[in-house]
Structure formats: C-alpha cells, structure tokens
Amino acid sequence: MSYSKPLAAVLAVLCLLAAPALANSPVWLIDIKGAIGPATADHMERGLEYAREADAKLVVLQIDTPGGLDTAMRSMIKTILASPIPIVAYVAPGGARAASAGTYILYACHVAAMAPATNLGAATPIQIGMPSIPKIPEIAGEDGDQQAPPQLEPATAMERKIINDAVAYIEGLASLRGRNAQWAVKAVREGASLPAEQALEMQVIELIANNIDDLMTQLDGRTVLLGDTAITLATAGVEVYHYPIDWRSEFLAVITNPNIAYLLMMAGIYGLIIEFSNPGFGVPGVLGAVCLLLAMYAFQVLPVSYVGLALILLGVALMTAEALAPSFGVLGVGGIVAFVFGSIMLMDTDLPGYQIALPIIASLTLFSGALLIFGVGMIMKARKQAVVTGLHHLVGQAAVVEYAHGDEIMVRLDGELWQVESDTPLQLDDTVSVTAADGVVLQVKKDTGE
C-alpha cells in the first residue's frame, strides 16, 4: 500500500495551518518581544514575507526587547534592509525598551518611533563581558566636581575586534537612515541609553507616539526613501493588521530555549542508552532519537560551545562505563565532573536569557549520579549471587521420579526431563535430591524422609 498520497494530504493541511490568512490591510504590525533569538527572527521574517504577498504598504515592528543573539539580530536586519516595503520601528508600549540588539534593529528601519516612558541603547556586545574591562575611578576637578572618566578601551585584541565591528555596523545603519551616528557609537562603546524624549531631541528617532493610532496619524504624508525611490505614506485612518504568533513560531521558541534543548538532548541520550541496553523494546529508542534530533536542530541555531557539548557526552559515556564495568567510582566521578563542567559551558554566550539554569544542571547531575549508584549497586549485588547458569545450579534441588523403565530413570527439573543415576533402586513418585551433575546425567540420592 502506498502512503504517499495520505502523507501529501497531511503535509498540505499542515502548510495551510502554518500560513495565516492574508489580510487586506495596508499596514501590518509585527511584535518583537522578549529576547531576540531564532524564533523571533523566524517570526519577523515570515511576517514580512506574508506582508509582501498581501501587498501591504507599510510594516510596523513593535519592539520590546532586552537584546539577544547577534546572529539572529543580523539576520533580521538583512531582511529589513532588503524589504520592498517601508518598515517602522516602534518601541512600545510605555515601559518597553529597545536595548542592545533592539537598538540596531531600530537604526535599521526606515522610520524610528517610540512611545513615552520607553528607552533604547546599551548596545555594547555582551559577549565581550563588560565587567572584565578595567574601571578607572572618577577624578575630582579643581572645583570639586567629579569629572567623567576617560573612555575605556577593551582589554584584549578580541574584545577590540568585537567592539570595532559593532561600531562600524551601527555607524553604517545610522548613515543609511540619516540618524545620530555619534550617539550610536557611544551606545556601543559606553553602553549609553536614552529615554524617548532625549532620543527625539538628539535625532536618534523621528517620532514619539502615544499609541498605534497616534503613530498612524503622524506617519500620514511622511516621505521615506526605499532605495532610491521616495514613497509618501498614506496611513491616516487605516486599519492595522496585527500579525499573530503562530504555532510554528511558538514551537520554535520552545525548542530553542536552551533549557528545553538541554533537556531534550539528555532525554535523547538516555533513551538511546536504555534502548541499546534492552534491544527490541522500541519506545525508548524512538523517543530518544526524536528528542536528540530536536535538540540538534536547536543547537544549530543557538550559540553552542562544542567543547561543552563534548564534555557532556564524555561525562555520560564515563558514567555509563562505570555502570557497565565498575572501576570503584573512578570513571563515575570523572564522568560527573565532566558532565557538570560541560553543562555550564554549553551555551557560548553571557546573555542571561540563553544560559542553562543551574537548578536544571544540578537536578540532571543528581539524577545521573543516582542512576550511576543504582547501576553499580545492582551489578555488585548480582556479583554476590550464586551462579545460575550451567548445570551447577541443579545441585541440591529436589525432584520426583516421573519415568522408570529398567535402568532408565528420569526426573523433571526446570521444566525438563533429566536422566538420573542413583546408588539405590528408584521407583515412580520417589523423591530424590541432586548431588552432582555429570554431563547430561544427574547423580541423585533417594530421600528417605529421615
């Protein structure tokens, strides 16, 4: 039977569910909320693509983010710069921020706007670890006022490269959109931030709008450059379509959460170990393979340290080896140490939103250690038990004569008939005990009841 047609039908239904109905509104609103990562980039990029297919005239990115991954941010900015539709960055609602990566995205958009009581900035690349940069105390001037410390340069060559690359990147965006490049450099080098009102005064943004309706009113009649083409926006009174977060974006957000990806990897590894230890069972192997593949997909879009990943695998291998071939704890302890250090090093970034939670690492370490102790205990217990293979385990067991014909006497043990020999005559239903095993013949002694 061919499964190609039913499978094609299922895939078609899934595609229809994944693609939202295209709205006829000329203005689309796409949310950029939370830490910027693969899921955020996928949501925005697909939203822009759907907006283009729907012949939208304007897209508004409503931003509220503490920052995020550099790779995801650059992917989003490339999409914005290549967009055939004008894009407005709008930091909202009140209390929102466009920090770190959000500042770069705001600078990349054709129009930048903010709601009151919002802020942007702090765009220093987090990977360089600003706390490691030496600090110079403030110097008191002759009049007693505190003078600002001189500008600090990153301590290492790698830090200087990262900072200079970020400065050049945001300067290019500022030059492209005609915004304040000097402050942008300050936001990168010194981690400076601005509230909405000061951002407007310093020409970092173009508009302050109380809400989306106010933004549409202020944008109406505004001219923006789309490449070499000047476009006049007509947004007064238009209906704004809010592009929803669909199941694909939510699923991607879940599996690319470092904690979830870490748990999926461990579930996959232990599932495969259980399957290989008990071949033929099936369920642990299938679930383990699925979890491991999902984890590998998540890791390819996350900032993973391959040294950390290798240490985790080494730790699991050593703990498994300890359970299978006990070495009085040497392999097990080494495996636990490698597992802990690998788990801590797994995410190659200092961003809090992309670190594995220490309670999860501690819990999995305790689980692995307990599994190790349980496995070693079972093996040591098995070593102390009597051998139950071969014929030696029959010695001492009692049986009843089931067949007696001349010199051929047979008893039943372990569900099988055995030929026996005895120094005394035996008859049917006599009870005997095994004294020795000679090849396939058992030596027995008649039980006289004494």
Secondary structure as UniProt FT lines:
FT   HELIX           4..18
FT   STRAND          27..33
FT   HELIX           38..53
FT   TURN            54..55
FT   STRAND          58..65
FT   HELIX           70..81
FT   STRAND          87..91
FT   TURN            94..95
FT   STRAND          97..99
FT   HELIX           101..108
FT   STRAND          111..114
FT   TURN            116..117
FT   STRAND          119..121
FT   HELIX           126..128
FT   HELIX           130..132
FT   STRAND          139..140
FT   TURN            142..143
FT   STRAND          146..147
FT   HELIX           157..177
FT   HELIX           181..189
FT   STRAND          193..195
FT   HELIX           196..201
FT   TURN            202..203
FT   STRAND          207..208
FT   HELIX           212..219
FT   TURN            220..221
FT   STRAND          223..226
FT   TURN            227..228
FT   STRAND          229..232
FT   TURN            236..237
FT   STRAND          240..242
FT   HELIX           247..255
FT   HELIX           258..277
FT   TURN            279..280
FT   HELIX           283..301
FT   HELIX           306..324
FT   TURN            328..329
FT   HELIX           330..345
FT   HELIX           352..354
FT   HELIX           358..384
FT   HELIX           392..394
FT   TURN            395..396
FT   STRAND          398..405
FT   TURN            406..407
FT   STRAND          408..413
FT   TURN            414..415
FT   STRAND          416..421
FT   TURN            428..429
FT   STRAND          431..438
FT   TURN            439..440
FT   STRAND          441..446
//
